[in-house]
Amino acid sequence: MEWIMAIAVGTLFMIGIYLILTKSLLRVILGTSLLTHGVHLLLLTMAGLKRGDAPVLGGGSGAYADPLPQALILTSIVISFGVTALYFVLAYRAYQTRGTDEIDGSDAEGKEADS
Amino acid sequence: MNNLLVLPVLLPMAIAVFLMFFRRKIALQRTVGFIGGIANIAIAAAIVLRVRSGGIQTLELGGWAPPYGIVFVADMFAALLVLAASITGFAVLLYSFASIGREREEHYYYASFHFLLVGVYGSFMTGDIFNLFVFFEVMLISSYALITLGGSKKQMREAPKYLLINILSSTLFVAAVAYLYAAVGTLNMAHLSQRIAEAGQGGVLNVIAVLFLIVFALKAGLFLFFWLPGAYGAPPFAVRALFGALLTKVGLYAIVRTFTLIFPNDPSFTNAWIVGMAAATMILGGIGAAAYRDIPRILNYNVLIGVGFVAFGLATGTRDGMDGVVFYMLHDILSKGLMFVLGGMLISAAGSDKLDRMGGLIRSRPGLGWMFFVLALALTGIPPLSGFVGKVLIVRGGLENGMLTLSLVALASSLLTLYSLIKIFREAFWGTEPDLDEEDADEAEEESEYAESGSRSSRASESGERPAFAGISAVLLMLLVVGMGLAANGVYGFAGQAGATLDNPGLYIEAVLKE
């Protein structure tokens, strides 16, 4: 099972890094989003893929799953969700202000000057 | 158990949430921020005194004993940094009253400001590495808001890059935490330290250590600083002061904490990395500061020199070096805050950020000029000002450890600091007023932003800005920068206690795990 996860993580990282290296801001944002997905899968895998009962005291048969990585991933997902939303809004605003969605290009000509 | 420890995080958070509901009531926002700032300084001072008398304080959140629950730990190092950060935060808040403008104040500036402080204090206090990530994010998301607030073209050009670099480093942070958890099975810093010491650091743990170093170096601007001069040049000066004084220091704090507590066992490997990065940062930062002729860039590169110096202190790995790191970081937080406040005042007085277009300001703004001069000496490390003690301790630590070349590099970077700041002093304050007839059309357009702030006093009454607060803020920080040097003996008592903990992680582990 781990090797499938390893390939999935590697693929997500590969695509994510490729997208980050492009010029278009929209692709860059998608790239960061894929990278964070890759990292979450990594976190899940590194903590060990095993089946078990819910870690509740007194319930279950003794073999329980480690809840910590799930808590970490949940926290991280929430954070990356918020940041990605913010990044999209910023990208739209930057496009409006600068007239281009290139992350490091010069500003487009003929657009209104900044406020 | 000490509930005091949670207050530095709780108070700014409560203020920030409260302020979000009153975005048009500027006077209320300022008053609440002002009172909250003073209260936070008092709380931080109380924590410092408590640690001084009672040793390392811990708070198990929710009553879960470490290593299972998250724990807040205030050793002397963290407590002193919280104190310095709350003082600088308060001073920058005062400077914001004078400079930030109604437009930004009405758009949640103060709320973002306080959320940033939550992240900073939380990062200093937490004893759990994943919780450190969370507080980093709190701080970074607030900084995203602050760097974009205003929406000028320059900000819109720099902010996406700033976000990208931080998202990338946060992603690596989570990856590093994942590897670490797989390798040792815990996230509590004290417990990590103990387990890594038992397992022996080497192989995969060294790789993880370097991954953490890369993550924190990206945030601190240690060698991986290519994003910093551009990003820190975009927002208004009050925000730059906050970033330059606090954000890079949180990254540095994380480096110091991880490499003294979690990964101290293989110094010949890890320190080689830190030494190289510190040397490169000091050299490149020094060259940048000396080469540029516009004030924002000179100041930004000066931030880097300070970062390199602290990393050098850490790499010496000696007791003197550690004391120096503590001392120098305290000095650096206060003086970099002051540097940006003075820089902002200078630029709004001159109406330009180009040295070529300034001169003779000593006649109209003598107080500003001499404060800038004293600050330049303090940053260089001229006794008896505050930079001196930290630099002496760090260099002495370096020489004890036989790092002659790096000590020379560090001293040379101090010279470049002096050169770059005296360059500003000489050209902006001395000489004659520049002949403005020769200005290019391009430059004039570029500087309209500053010209607008130059005529600030005339429109201050309508926008509700209080220029007097800028002076108060600068004088407050100036007194502390000078006072810290004059009272070095007293401060050294505190810094020494912090250095002792950094030098001997056993004290920290014992306090947290109570074994």
Interface residues (C-beta under 8 A of the other chain):
Chain A: I20 L25 V28 T32 L35 T36 V39 H40 L42 L43 M46 A47 G48 L68 P69 L72 T75 S76 I79 S80 G82 V83 L86 Y87 L90 A91 R93 A94 T97 R98 I103 D104 D107 A113 D114 S115
Chain B: F130 F133 V134 E137 I141 Y144 T148 G151 S152 K153 K154 M156 R157 A159 P160 K161 L163 L164 I167 L168 S170 T171 V174 A175 V177 A178 Y179 Y181 A182 L187
